[in-house]
Amino acid sequence: MQEFDEYQGEAVLVKALPQLVETDATIRALHQQLLSVRTPADRTKPFQKMFEAVIRKWVGGEISVPGVESWAEFCARVNSGLSRFLSGAKRGEQAAIFCSGGPIAVAVQRALNLSPADTLRVAWMSRNCSYSESLYSGERFTLSSFNEIPHLDDASLLTYR
């Protein structure tokens, strides 16, 4: 289902960064930190800090990116997919939806009534290959577990990006 596609974080960064470097001292400083790193292995943390700062601005509605859905549109798309899924669910049915951290965070937002900022924090915490469980009945949708990884017994497999 396309409703569960990830938000276009890379497009937000690529399209918004040049203007933000010009107009936002914090983003400019984070960008300079990233550019000052000499080895690719050392770029991960500065890149993540800059990426998170840009995405926070997008989520908070401080920036809009032409040609890229807004955070509100992304959340509406995922919630539309959840509603469509829930409307077709049968009593006692178990189902799986495979998706990325953004749609997972929106599902957690729906279950726990989180703010956009808290929802983004949930997205950053989603581990690759983890699973979360929800309980649903009609439109009722609640969180049962989040970010579970008992099937991964090798710590080297635990990643966030």
C-alpha positions as CSV (number, residue, x, y, z in Angstrom):
1,M,0.0,0.0,0.0
2,Q,1.5,3.3,-1.1
3,E,0.0,5.0,2.0
4,F,2.7,3.4,4.1
5,D,5.6,4.7,1.9
6,E,8.2,6.7,3.9
7,Y,8.3,10.5,3.9
8,Q,10.8,12.0,1.5
9,G,13.5,13.0,4.0
10,E,16.3,13.1,1.5
11,A,14.3,15.4,-0.9
12,V,13.5,17.7,2.1
13,L,17.2,17.9,2.9
14,V,18.5,18.4,-0.6
15,K,15.9,21.0,-1.5
16,A,15.8,22.9,1.7
17,L,19.5,22.8,2.8
18,P,20.9,25.5,0.5
19,Q,18.4,28.1,1.7
20,L,18.7,27.1,5.3
21,V,22.5,27.3,5.2
22,E,22.0,30.9,4.0
23,T,19.3,31.9,6.5
24,D,19.6,29.7,9.6
25,A,22.7,30.0,11.9
26,T,22.1,26.7,13.6
27,I,21.8,24.8,10.3
28,R,24.8,26.7,8.9
29,A,26.9,25.6,11.9
30,L,25.8,22.0,11.6
31,H,26.5,22.0,7.9
32,Q,30.0,23.4,8.6
33,Q,30.6,20.7,11.2
34,L,29.7,18.1,8.6
35,L,32.0,19.6,5.9
36,S,34.9,19.7,8.4
37,V,34.9,16.0,8.9
38,R,37.7,14.3,6.9
39,T,36.8,10.6,6.9
40,P,33.5,9.2,5.8
41,A,33.2,7.0,8.9
42,D,33.2,10.1,11.1
43,R,30.4,11.8,9.1
44,T,27.5,9.8,10.5
45,K,26.9,11.8,13.7
46,P,27.3,15.3,12.2
47,F,25.1,14.3,9.3
48,Q,22.4,12.9,11.5
49,K,22.4,16.1,13.7
50,M,22.0,18.3,10.6
51,F,19.4,16.0,9.0
52,E,17.4,15.9,12.3
53,A,17.5,19.7,12.6
54,V,16.3,20.2,9.0
55,I,13.5,17.6,9.4
56,R,12.4,19.1,12.7
57,K,11.9,22.4,10.9
58,W,9.9,20.6,8.2
59,V,7.8,18.7,10.7
60,G,7.2,21.9,12.7
61,G,5.9,23.6,9.5
62,E,8.8,26.2,9.6
63,I,9.8,25.2,6.1
64,S,7.9,23.8,3.1
65,V,9.5,22.1,0.2
66,P,8.0,22.6,-3.3
67,G,7.2,19.2,-4.9
68,V,7.4,17.3,-1.5
69,E,4.4,16.5,0.6
70,S,4.3,18.3,3.9
71,W,4.6,16.5,7.2
72,A,0.8,17.0,7.7
73,E,0.1,15.5,4.3
74,F,2.4,12.6,5.1
75,C,0.6,11.9,8.3
76,A,-2.8,12.2,6.6
77,R,-1.6,9.7,3.9
78,V,-0.5,7.2,6.5
79,N,-3.6,7.6,8.6
80,S,-5.7,7.2,5.5
81,G,-4.0,3.9,4.9
82,L,-4.5,2.8,8.5
83,S,-8.2,3.7,8.3
84,R,-8.6,1.8,5.1
85,F,-6.8,-1.2,6.6
86,L,-8.8,-1.1,9.8
87,S,-12.1,-0.8,7.9
88,G,-11.4,-4.1,6.2
89,A,-10.1,-6.0,9.2
90,K,-12.0,-9.0,10.4
91,R,-12.5,-10.0,14.1
92,G,-9.6,-12.0,15.4
93,E,-7.5,-11.4,12.3
94,Q,-3.8,-11.0,12.6
95,A,-2.0,-9.0,9.9
96,A,1.3,-7.4,9.2
97,I,2.2,-4.1,7.6
98,F,5.8,-3.8,6.5
99,C,7.1,-0.2,6.4
100,S,9.7,2.3,7.6
101,G,10.1,4.4,10.7
102,G,8.0,7.3,9.6
103,P,4.8,5.4,9.0
104,I,5.5,3.4,12.2
105,A,5.8,6.7,14.1
106,V,2.5,8.0,12.7
107,A,0.8,4.8,13.8
108,V,2.2,5.3,17.3
109,Q,1.0,8.9,17.1
110,R,-2.5,7.7,16.3
111,A,-2.5,5.2,19.1
112,L,-1.0,7.5,21.8
113,N,-2.2,11.0,20.5
114,L,1.4,12.3,20.2
115,S,2.4,15.8,19.1
116,P,4.2,16.1,15.8
117,A,7.5,16.7,17.6
118,D,7.0,13.6,19.8
119,T,6.1,11.6,16.7
120,L,9.3,12.6,15.0
121,R,11.3,11.4,18.1
122,V,9.5,8.0,17.8
123,A,10.6,7.9,14.2
124,W,14.2,8.4,15.1
125,M,14.0,5.6,17.7
126,S,12.6,2.9,15.3
127,R,15.2,0.2,14.8
128,N,15.6,-1.5,11.5
129,C,13.9,-5.0,11.4
130,S,12.0,-4.3,14.7
131,Y,8.3,-4.9,15.0
132,S,5.6,-3.1,16.9
133,E,2.2,-4.5,17.7
134,S,-1.2,-2.8,17.8
135,L,-4.6,-3.9,18.8
136,Y,-7.6,-2.7,16.8
137,S,-11.3,-3.1,16.7
138,G,-13.2,-0.9,14.2
139,E,-11.6,2.5,14.5
140,R,-10.1,1.8,17.9
141,F,-6.4,1.5,17.5
142,T,-4.0,1.0,20.5
143,L,-0.3,0.3,20.9
144,S,0.6,-3.1,22.4
145,S,4.4,-3.1,21.9
146,F,6.9,-0.9,20.2
147,N,10.4,-1.5,18.6
148,E,10.7,-5.2,19.6
149,I,13.8,-7.1,18.4
150,P,13.8,-10.5,20.1
151,H,14.4,-12.2,16.8
152,L,17.7,-10.4,16.4
153,D,20.3,-12.0,18.6
154,D,23.3,-10.4,17.0
155,A,24.0,-6.9,18.4
156,S,25.7,-5.9,15.1
157,L,22.3,-6.2,13.3
158,L,20.8,-3.4,15.4
159,T,20.7,-0.3,13.3
160,Y,18.6,2.8,13.1
161,R,19.3,4.0,9.5
